[in-house]
Amino acid sequence: MNFHDGQTDLREYLSKHISAKTKEASGVPIVLLTCMDSRYPQRILETMDSLGLQGKYDQLILAGASLGVVHKKEWQQTFLDQLGFALEHHHVSEVFILDHRDCGAYKYFLGV
């Protein structure tokens, strides 16, 4: 999914993939893994709020999101530790990984 095209794409994607059961669940049923790119935190916050998910998700942030997890062992361990904590303490039922194509980490790790 190419989110740099706008917030609508992100909202559409999440609307289609976050189940009604998850939206109605108590606690914090969602974990988002996102990139640290400064263009996206506000979009993500606004989108999640517009979907009625305020306070229903934990957000884990790493440069490159999933790419950082794959390319840096230390970041992979951080992600797994944080995910484990969220699973144990927030009873998370869904994990979403929000990568984007115009990511500086892709240039850094992959040279593209």
CNS distance restraints for C-alpha pairs under 8 A (distance, minus, plus):
assign (resid   1 and name CA) (resid   9 and name CA) 7.98 0.50 0.50
assign (resid   1 and name CA) (resid  13 and name CA) 7.92 0.50 0.50
assign (resid   1 and name CA) (resid  99 and name CA) 7.72 0.50 0.50
assign (resid   1 and name CA) (resid 100 and name CA) 7.12 0.50 0.50
assign (resid   2 and name CA) (resid   9 and name CA) 7.69 0.50 0.50
assign (resid   2 and name CA) (resid 100 and name CA) 5.65 0.50 0.50
assign (resid   2 and name CA) (resid 101 and name CA) 6.04 0.50 0.50
assign (resid   3 and name CA) (resid   7 and name CA) 6.93 0.50 0.50
assign (resid   3 and name CA) (resid   9 and name CA) 6.04 0.50 0.50
assign (resid   3 and name CA) (resid  10 and name CA) 5.81 0.50 0.50
assign (resid   3 and name CA) (resid 100 and name CA) 5.87 0.50 0.50
assign (resid   3 and name CA) (resid 101 and name CA) 7.82 0.50 0.50
assign (resid   4 and name CA) (resid 100 and name CA) 6.78 0.50 0.50
assign (resid   4 and name CA) (resid 101 and name CA) 7.61 0.50 0.50
assign (resid   4 and name CA) (resid 102 and name CA) 7.41 0.50 0.50
assign (resid   5 and name CA) (resid   9 and name CA) 6.98 0.50 0.50
assign (resid   6 and name CA) (resid  10 and name CA) 7.10 0.50 0.50
assign (resid   7 and name CA) (resid  11 and name CA) 6.15 0.50 0.50
assign (resid   7 and name CA) (resid  43 and name CA) 6.18 0.50 0.50
assign (resid   7 and name CA) (resid  47 and name CA) 7.09 0.50 0.50
assign (resid   8 and name CA) (resid  12 and name CA) 6.03 0.50 0.50
assign (resid   9 and name CA) (resid  13 and name CA) 6.09 0.50 0.50
assign (resid  10 and name CA) (resid  14 and name CA) 6.14 0.50 0.50
assign (resid  10 and name CA) (resid  44 and name CA) 7.89 0.50 0.50
assign (resid  10 and name CA) (resid  47 and name CA) 7.27 0.50 0.50
assign (resid  11 and name CA) (resid  15 and name CA) 5.87 0.50 0.50
assign (resid  11 and name CA) (resid  47 and name CA) 5.73 0.50 0.50
assign (resid  11 and name CA) (resid  48 and name CA) 7.85 0.50 0.50
assign (resid  11 and name CA) (resid  51 and name CA) 7.69 0.50 0.50
assign (resid  12 and name CA) (resid  16 and name CA) 6.20 0.50 0.50
assign (resid  13 and name CA) (resid  17 and name CA) 6.30 0.50 0.50
assign (resid  14 and name CA) (resid  18 and name CA) 5.66 0.50 0.50
assign (resid  15 and name CA) (resid  51 and name CA) 7.23 0.50 0.50
assign (resid  18 and name CA) (resid  22 and name CA) 6.57 0.50 0.50
assign (resid  18 and name CA) (resid  23 and name CA) 7.14 0.50 0.50
assign (resid  18 and name CA) (resid  94 and name CA) 7.96 0.50 0.50
assign (resid  19 and name CA) (resid  23 and name CA) 6.43 0.50 0.50
assign (resid  20 and name CA) (resid  24 and name CA) 6.25 0.50 0.50
assign (resid  21 and name CA) (resid  25 and name CA) 6.07 0.50 0.50
assign (resid  22 and name CA) (resid  29 and name CA) 6.29 0.50 0.50
assign (resid  22 and name CA) (resid  30 and name CA) 7.72 0.50 0.50
assign (resid  22 and name CA) (resid  93 and name CA) 7.41 0.50 0.50
assign (resid  22 and name CA) (resid  94 and name CA) 7.75 0.50 0.50
assign (resid  23 and name CA) (resid  52 and name CA) 7.49 0.50 0.50
assign (resid  23 and name CA) (resid  53 and name CA) 6.68 0.50 0.50
assign (resid  23 and name CA) (resid  56 and name CA) 7.82 0.50 0.50
assign (resid  25 and name CA) (resid  29 and name CA) 6.66 0.50 0.50
assign (resid  27 and name CA) (resid  56 and name CA) 6.37 0.50 0.50
assign (resid  27 and name CA) (resid  90 and name CA) 6.36 0.50 0.50
assign (resid  27 and name CA) (resid  91 and name CA) 7.70 0.50 0.50
assign (resid  28 and name CA) (resid  55 and name CA) 6.86 0.50 0.50
assign (resid  28 and name CA) (resid  56 and name CA) 4.30 0.50 0.50
assign (resid  28 and name CA) (resid  57 and name CA) 5.11 0.50 0.50
assign (resid  28 and name CA) (resid  58 and name CA) 6.98 0.50 0.50
assign (resid  28 and name CA) (resid  90 and name CA) 5.35 0.50 0.50
assign (resid  28 and name CA) (resid  91 and name CA) 7.03 0.50 0.50
assign (resid  28 and name CA) (resid  92 and name CA) 6.26 0.50 0.50
assign (resid  29 and name CA) (resid  56 and name CA) 6.08 0.50 0.50
assign (resid  29 and name CA) (resid  57 and name CA) 6.20 0.50 0.50
assign (resid  29 and name CA) (resid  90 and name CA) 6.67 0.50 0.50
assign (resid  29 and name CA) (resid  91 and name CA) 6.21 0.50 0.50
assign (resid  29 and name CA) (resid  92 and name CA) 4.06 0.50 0.50
assign (resid  29 and name CA) (resid  93 and name CA) 5.22 0.50 0.50
assign (resid  29 and name CA) (resid  94 and name CA) 6.36 0.50 0.50
assign (resid  30 and name CA) (resid  56 and name CA) 6.36 0.50 0.50
assign (resid  30 and name CA) (resid  57 and name CA) 4.46 0.50 0.50
assign (resid  30 and name CA) (resid  58 and name CA) 6.30 0.50 0.50
assign (resid  30 and name CA) (resid  92 and name CA) 5.41 0.50 0.50
assign (resid  30 and name CA) (resid  93 and name CA) 6.27 0.50 0.50
assign (resid  30 and name CA) (resid  94 and name CA) 4.98 0.50 0.50
assign (resid  30 and name CA) (resid  95 and name CA) 5.77 0.50 0.50
assign (resid  30 and name CA) (resid  96 and name CA) 7.52 0.50 0.50
assign (resid  31 and name CA) (resid  57 and name CA) 5.40 0.50 0.50
assign (resid  31 and name CA) (resid  58 and name CA) 4.75 0.50 0.50
assign (resid  31 and name CA) (resid  59 and name CA) 5.79 0.50 0.50
assign (resid  31 and name CA) (resid  60 and name CA) 7.25 0.50 0.50
assign (resid  31 and name CA) (resid  83 and name CA) 7.62 0.50 0.50
assign (resid  31 and name CA) (resid  86 and name CA) 7.55 0.50 0.50
assign (resid  31 and name CA) (resid  92 and name CA) 6.80 0.50 0.50
assign (resid  31 and name CA) (resid  94 and name CA) 6.43 0.50 0.50
assign (resid  31 and name CA) (resid  95 and name CA) 4.73 0.50 0.50
assign (resid  31 and name CA) (resid  96 and name CA) 6.22 0.50 0.50
assign (resid  32 and name CA) (resid  57 and name CA) 6.93 0.50 0.50
assign (resid  32 and name CA) (resid  58 and name CA) 6.17 0.50 0.50
assign (resid  32 and name CA) (resid  59 and name CA) 4.71 0.50 0.50
assign (resid  32 and name CA) (resid  60 and name CA) 6.01 0.50 0.50
assign (resid  32 and name CA) (resid  95 and name CA) 5.92 0.50 0.50
assign (resid  32 and name CA) (resid  96 and name CA) 4.85 0.50 0.50
assign (resid  32 and name CA) (resid  97 and name CA) 5.84 0.50 0.50
assign (resid  32 and name CA) (resid  98 and name CA) 7.08 0.50 0.50
assign (resid  33 and name CA) (resid  59 and name CA) 5.98 0.50 0.50
assign (resid  33 and name CA) (resid  60 and name CA) 4.75 0.50 0.50
assign (resid  33 and name CA) (resid  61 and name CA) 5.79 0.50 0.50
assign (resid  33 and name CA) (resid  62 and name CA) 7.44 0.50 0.50
assign (resid  33 and name CA) (resid  65 and name CA) 5.92 0.50 0.50
assign (resid  33 and name CA) (resid  66 and name CA) 7.35 0.50 0.50
assign (resid  33 and name CA) (resid  95 and name CA) 7.59 0.50 0.50
assign (resid  33 and name CA) (resid  96 and name CA) 6.22 0.50 0.50
assign (resid  33 and name CA) (resid  97 and name CA) 4.71 0.50 0.50
assign (resid  33 and name CA) (resid  98 and name CA) 6.07 0.50 0.50
assign (resid  34 and name CA) (resid  59 and name CA) 7.12 0.50 0.50
assign (resid  34 and name CA) (resid  60 and name CA) 6.24 0.50 0.50
assign (resid  34 and name CA) (resid  61 and name CA) 4.94 0.50 0.50
assign (resid  34 and name CA) (resid  62 and name CA) 6.42 0.50 0.50
assign (resid  34 and name CA) (resid  63 and name CA) 7.97 0.50 0.50
assign (resid  34 and name CA) (resid  64 and name CA) 7.59 0.50 0.50
assign (resid  34 and name CA) (resid  65 and name CA) 4.90 0.50 0.50
assign (resid  34 and name CA) (resid  66 and name CA) 7.87 0.50 0.50
assign (resid  34 and name CA) (resid  97 and name CA) 6.19 0.50 0.50
assign (resid  34 and name CA) (resid  98 and name CA) 5.01 0.50 0.50
assign (resid  34 and name CA) (resid  99 and name CA) 6.35 0.50 0.50
assign (resid  35 and name CA) (resid  40 and name CA) 7.94 0.50 0.50
assign (resid  35 and name CA) (resid  61 and name CA) 5.50 0.50 0.50
assign (resid  35 and name CA) (resid  62 and name CA) 5.20 0.50 0.50
assign (resid  35 and name CA) (resid  63 and name CA) 4.97 0.50 0.50
assign (resid  35 and name CA) (resid  64 and name CA) 4.98 0.50 0.50
assign (resid  35 and name CA) (resid  65 and name CA) 4.42 0.50 0.50
assign (resid  35 and name CA) (resid  98 and name CA) 7.18 0.50 0.50
assign (resid  35 and name CA) (resid  99 and name CA) 6.42 0.50 0.50
assign (resid  35 and name CA) (resid 100 and name CA) 7.82 0.50 0.50
assign (resid  36 and name CA) (resid  40 and name CA) 7.81 0.50 0.50
assign (resid  36 and name CA) (resid  41 and name CA) 7.82 0.50 0.50
assign (resid  36 and name CA) (resid  61 and name CA) 5.56 0.50 0.50
assign (resid  36 and name CA) (resid  62 and name CA) 5.55 0.50 0.50
assign (resid  36 and name CA) (resid  63 and name CA) 5.03 0.50 0.50
assign (resid  36 and name CA) (resid  64 and name CA) 7.20 0.50 0.50
assign (resid  36 and name CA) (resid  65 and name CA) 7.56 0.50 0.50
assign (resid  37 and name CA) (resid  41 and name CA) 7.67 0.50 0.50
assign (resid  37 and name CA) (resid  63 and name CA) 7.19 0.50 0.50
assign (resid  37 and name CA) (resid 103 and name CA) 7.48 0.50 0.50
assign (resid  39 and name CA) (resid  43 and name CA) 7.67 0.50 0.50
assign (resid  40 and name CA) (resid  44 and name CA) 6.07 0.50 0.50
assign (resid  41 and name CA) (resid  45 and name CA) 6.13 0.50 0.50
assign (resid  42 and name CA) (resid  46 and name CA) 6.03 0.50 0.50
assign (resid  43 and name CA) (resid  47 and name CA) 5.95 0.50 0.50
assign (resid  44 and name CA) (resid  48 and name CA) 6.04 0.50 0.50
assign (resid  45 and name CA) (resid  49 and name CA) 6.10 0.50 0.50
assign (resid  46 and name CA) (resid  50 and name CA) 6.03 0.50 0.50
assign (resid  47 and name CA) (resid  51 and name CA) 6.31 0.50 0.50
assign (resid  48 and name CA) (resid  52 and name CA) 6.54 0.50 0.50
assign (resid  48 and name CA) (resid  53 and name CA) 5.15 0.50 0.50
assign (resid  48 and name CA) (resid  54 and name CA) 6.20 0.50 0.50
assign (resid  49 and name CA) (resid  53 and name CA) 5.31 0.50 0.50
assign (resid  49 and name CA) (resid  54 and name CA) 4.80 0.50 0.50
assign (resid  53 and name CA) (resid  57 and name CA) 7.12 0.50 0.50
assign (resid  58 and name CA) (resid  86 and name CA) 7.49 0.50 0.50
assign (resid  60 and name CA) (resid  79 and name CA) 7.41 0.50 0.50
assign (resid  60 and name CA) (resid  82 and name CA) 7.68 0.50 0.50
assign (resid  61 and name CA) (resid  65 and name CA) 6.61 0.50 0.50
assign (resid  62 and name CA) (resid  66 and name CA) 7.94 0.50 0.50
assign (resid  62 and name CA) (resid  68 and name CA) 6.28 0.50 0.50
assign (resid  62 and name CA) (resid  69 and name CA) 7.75 0.50 0.50
assign (resid  62 and name CA) (resid  75 and name CA) 7.50 0.50 0.50
assign (resid  63 and name CA) (resid  67 and name CA) 7.82 0.50 0.50
assign (resid  63 and name CA) (resid  68 and name CA) 5.77 0.50 0.50
assign (resid  63 and name CA) (resid 105 and name CA) 6.01 0.50 0.50
assign (resid  64 and name CA) (resid  68 and name CA) 4.97 0.50 0.50
assign (resid  64 and name CA) (resid  99 and name CA) 6.77 0.50 0.50
assign (resid  64 and name CA) (resid 103 and name CA) 6.53 0.50 0.50
assign (resid  64 and name CA) (resid 104 and name CA) 7.44 0.50 0.50
assign (resid  64 and name CA) (resid 105 and name CA) 4.91 0.50 0.50
assign (resid  64 and name CA) (resid 106 and name CA) 6.58 0.50 0.50
assign (resid  65 and name CA) (resid  69 and name CA) 6.68 0.50 0.50
assign (resid  65 and name CA) (resid  97 and name CA) 7.02 0.50 0.50
assign (resid  65 and name CA) (resid  98 and name CA) 6.91 0.50 0.50
assign (resid  65 and name CA) (resid  99 and name CA) 5.83 0.50 0.50
assign (resid  66 and name CA) (resid  70 and name CA) 6.30 0.50 0.50
assign (resid  66 and name CA) (resid  97 and name CA) 6.72 0.50 0.50
assign (resid  66 and name CA) (resid  99 and name CA) 6.82 0.50 0.50
assign (resid  67 and name CA) (resid  71 and name CA) 6.06 0.50 0.50
assign (resid  67 and name CA) (resid 105 and name CA) 7.59 0.50 0.50
assign (resid  67 and name CA) (resid 106 and name CA) 7.32 0.50 0.50
assign (resid  68 and name CA) (resid  72 and name CA) 5.70 0.50 0.50
assign (resid  68 and name CA) (resid  75 and name CA) 6.47 0.50 0.50
assign (resid  68 and name CA) (resid  76 and name CA) 7.36 0.50 0.50
assign (resid  68 and name CA) (resid 105 and name CA) 7.52 0.50 0.50
assign (resid  69 and name CA) (resid  73 and name CA) 7.01 0.50 0.50
assign (resid  69 and name CA) (resid  75 and name CA) 5.40 0.50 0.50
assign (resid  69 and name CA) (resid  76 and name CA) 4.29 0.50 0.50
assign (resid  69 and name CA) (resid  79 and name CA) 6.95 0.50 0.50
assign (resid  70 and name CA) (resid  76 and name CA) 6.57 0.50 0.50
assign (resid  71 and name CA) (resid  76 and name CA) 7.99 0.50 0.50
assign (resid  71 and name CA) (resid 109 and name CA) 7.20 0.50 0.50
assign (resid  72 and name CA) (resid  76 and name CA) 6.17 0.50 0.50
assign (resid  73 and name CA) (resid  77 and name CA) 6.23 0.50 0.50
assign (resid  74 and name CA) (resid  78 and name CA) 6.24 0.50 0.50
assign (resid  75 and name CA) (resid  79 and name CA) 6.03 0.50 0.50
assign (resid  76 and name CA) (resid  80 and name CA) 6.15 0.50 0.50
assign (resid  77 and name CA) (resid  81 and name CA) 5.97 0.50 0.50
assign (resid  78 and name CA) (resid  82 and name CA) 6.08 0.50 0.50
assign (resid  79 and name CA) (resid  83 and name CA) 5.94 0.50 0.50
assign (resid  80 and name CA) (resid  84 and name CA) 5.93 0.50 0.50
assign (resid  81 and name CA) (resid  85 and name CA) 6.25 0.50 0.50
assign (resid  82 and name CA) (resid  86 and name CA) 6.21 0.50 0.50
assign (resid  83 and name CA) (resid  87 and name CA) 6.07 0.50 0.50
assign (resid  84 and name CA) (resid  88 and name CA) 6.11 0.50 0.50
assign (resid  85 and name CA) (resid  89 and name CA) 5.90 0.50 0.50
assign (resid  85 and name CA) (resid  90 and name CA) 7.77 0.50 0.50
assign (resid  86 and name CA) (resid  90 and name CA) 5.06 0.50 0.50
assign (resid  86 and name CA) (resid  91 and name CA) 6.60 0.50 0.50
assign (resid  86 and name CA) (resid  92 and name CA) 6.21 0.50 0.50
assign (resid  87 and name CA) (resid  91 and name CA) 4.69 0.50 0.50
assign (resid  87 and name CA) (resid  92 and name CA) 4.90 0.50 0.50
assign (resid  87 and name CA) (resid  93 and name CA) 7.71 0.50 0.50
assign (resid  88 and name CA) (resid  92 and name CA) 7.87 0.50 0.50
assign (resid 101 and name CA) (resid 106 and name CA) 7.98 0.50 0.50
assign (resid 102 and name CA) (resid 106 and name CA) 7.82 0.50 0.50
assign (resid 103 and name CA) (resid 107 and name CA) 7.00 0.50 0.50
assign (resid 104 and name CA) (resid 108 and name CA) 6.26 0.50 0.50
assign (resid 105 and name CA) (resid 109 and name CA) 5.87 0.50 0.50
assign (resid 105 and name CA) (resid 110 and name CA) 7.93 0.50 0.50
assign (resid 106 and name CA) (resid 110 and name CA) 5.34 0.50 0.50
assign (resid 106 and name CA) (resid 111 and name CA) 6.70 0.50 0.50
assign (resid 106 and name CA) (resid 112 and name CA) 6.17 0.50 0.50
assign (resid 107 and name CA) (resid 111 and name CA) 4.42 0.50 0.50
assign (resid 107 and name CA) (resid 112 and name CA) 4.62 0.50 0.50
assign (resid 108 and name CA) (resid 112 and name CA) 7.79 0.50 0.50
